[in-house]
Amino acid sequence: MIRPAPLMDPCGIERALVRSVDVLVQDAGGRTLLQFRDGAARTYPLAWSFWGGAVDDCDETLAHAAARELEEELGVSVRPEEFELAGRRVARSGRTAPLFRLVRALAWTDITIHEGAGAGWFRRAEILSLPATPSVVFHAQESPRLFGD
């Protein structure tokens, strides 16, 4: 039996392995904007996380999913071309969570928080001391250059 080739996203990740995307947002000073998840969050309540979420069937690419999530969560309209694939975290199951970095800086005046219990700007050293999701911890430990270190 011949199996069809897997559907690959333009960023080089097999789409079937991805359920969600993480989005890294930074300000002009290199601080990272994280979301504080509320107590009712289905996963990792009361933890600091990247922005992002589920990839929908209507998302043309994973970068489209990142752009849609950023608009839903922060009220910021961005084009998929404004993201770069900054990293990926692969679970034991093979599921992949790509991290997309918004290439332009944002400020408080650019955003309106629509999701979570709050938000804050942090440097990497501060992030490492926060109660954070596994994805935030992984990228902060494994990719310090993303956080200006």
Order of alpha helices (4+ residues) and beta strands (2+ residues): beta-beta-beta-beta-alpha-beta-beta-beta-alpha-alpha
